[in-house]
Amino acid sequence: MGTDYRHLYGDAVAHRLEPGEAMLACSEVKRPHGLASDPPPRPPAPAPGDGAQVAGMGVAGAVLSGVEFVDNIGGGGPTDWLIRLLFGRAARGRLDSVAAGYVRAVPTDDKLLFVVTDRRLMVLRIGRSDDEVRPFGTPRTPVVAAKLKPLWSVDRAEVTGARRRWHRLHGGRLRVMFRDGSWLELTGPLCLGRRRAGELSDALRR
């Protein structure tokens, strides 16, 4: 039987909910390594002979180059092809999209809790527990609210779909799609698992 995340995190998450808000599902997850959101499009080339417009486009191009760098931190640079081969994409969307905000707010190597409520999605960082190193077979104790740090959230109205998908490194992976056309993916600390990914997907479609 899998870990009962409601038992482990239910009370702690309740401290982060708004009055009347109900948790539908939660799971420990990881933000998979992979390419970050797409950079914004380049400005169109100016007509020949328009010096002021050429200068303006040059400034815009420099700004966009800086934006691309920020948007692709952790995305691989010259090793993008290898990251794409091994990990696929962790998210995709324009710079101002929901998924891009998620990429900027959520690190790839932290232990995370993904929470689906009747109002929003939340991602919280899980701090180290006192019983994280424990004798084999000893059950985990519930996590206290102080161990959860909110990193990112989005209103449920922005979600247009969710589906479980297969990936070469993960038996289960969850893709969440948003109204602006962007999407993000989640996997588990080791493997999210088809059942767990399916539970989260079902909760997101309610």
N, C-alpha and C positions, 0 to 999 in steps of 0.2 A: 504494500500500500504506500502511496506517495505521502509526502509531508503535508500535514494539515496546516496550511498557511493562515487560514482564518483563526485557528487556535493560537498560533504563534504571534500574529500581528493584529488581531481584531481589536483588542483594547487600545493598543498604541495608535492605530489608525483612527479610532473613534475620536481621539483628542484633536485630530487634524480636520475633522469634518465640520461642515456648517450645520446650524440647527435644522433638523428635518432631513438632512442628507443621509442616504443609506449606501453602504458598501455592498456591491454585487459580487465582486471577485477580487482576488489579489494573488500575486505570485512573486517569488524572488526571480529576478531576471538579470540579464546583462545587455548592455548596448553592444551589439556585435562590432568587431573591427570591420571596417569597410570604408568605401569612399563616402565623403560628406556630400552635402547638397550641391546641386549644379550651380556654377557661377552665373551672375546676370549676363544678359547678352551684351555684346560690344555695341557702341553707338555706330550708326551708319557713317560711311566715309563721306566727308564734305565734298562739295563740288570744287573742281580745280580753280585756283585763283582767288578763292575767298579766304584771305589771310586771317581775319578775325575768327571765322568759323573753324579753320584749321587749328588755330591756337586753342580754341574752346574744346575741340574734340581731343586735342592732346592732353589737356588737363583732365577731361572726363576719363580718357583711357588710363591715365596714371592712377586716378582714384579707383577705377574698377579693378586694376591690377592689384591694388592693395586689398580691395574687398575680396577678390578671388583667393588671395593668400589666407586671409582670415577664415574664409568660408571652407577652405580645404585643409586646415590644420588637422593633422592626424590622417589625412586622406592619401598620403603616399608620395606625392610629387613624381619624381622619375620612376618610382616603383609602383605607380598606380596599376599597371597591367598585372603585377603579381598579386596585389591586394584584391583586385577584381576577380582574379582566377581563384584565389583561396577563400575569400570572404564575401564576394559579391558586393552589394551596396547595403549600407546600414540605413540610409535615408536618401530621399531625393526630393528636390523642390527648389523654388526660387529663393533668393537671399532673404526675402521678407515673408517666407512661408512658415506655416506651423512646424513642419519638419525641420527647417533650418534653425528655428528657435530651440527645438529639442536638441539638435546636434551641438549647438553652442552651450547649452545649459547642462548637458548630461555627459560625464566622462565615460570612456570605454572600459576602464579597469575597476570601477567601483562596484561594490555589491549593492544592488538596487531592489526596491520593491515597487512593482507596478500595480496600481490600484484602480479599479473601475468602480465608479459610483453611479447613481442615477442622474448625476449632474455633470460630472467631469471625469477626465483621466488625470491621474497624478503619478509622478515618479519621485520616490524618496530615496535618499542615500541611507543605507543601513550601517550604523556604527558597530564597532566590534563589541560582541557580548562577552560577559564574564565567563560564560560556559562554552565559548567557541571551541576551546580545546577540552574535551571531556572523554571519559572512558567509553570504549566502544559499547554501543547498545544503550547508553544512557539517553533518555529522551531530552529533547531541547525544551528549555523553559521559555514561556512567553516573553516577548521583547517589550521593554518599557518605552513610553512615548519619547523620552529624551534621546533614545538611540536612532530616531528617525528624523532626517533633515529634508524638508521639501526642496526639490531641485527645479521642478517644472510641472505645469498643469495646463490643461486646455478644456474648454467647455465641450460637453458631449454634442452640442449642436454642430460643431465643426467636423465631427466624424461622419464619414459617408459609407464606410465599410471596414470589414476586418476579415482576414482569412488565414487559416493555417497553411503553411507551405513547407515543402521539403527543401533542404539545402545539404550540400555534400558534407558539411561539417556538423550538421545538427539534425537529429531525428525529427525535431519539431521547431518551427520558427513562425513567429506571428508578424503579419504585415497589417498595419493600420493605415487607412487612407483618409484624407481630409478634403474638405470642401474646396480648398484652393488648388487641388490637383497634386499636392505633395503627399509623401508617405514615409513612414519609418518602419523599422523592423526591430524585433526583440528576440533574444534567445535566452537560455537559462544559464545558471552558473557553470554547469557542465553540459546539460542538454535539456532544453525546455520540455521536450516530450510531446508527443502527439496529443495525449489526453489533456495535459495542462494548457497547451496552446489552444485546443478546441474549447476548453472551458472559458478562457479569456475571450476568445472570438465570439462565443455565444452571448456572453455578458455584454459585449460591445454592440451586439445587434438587437438587444432588448429595447 
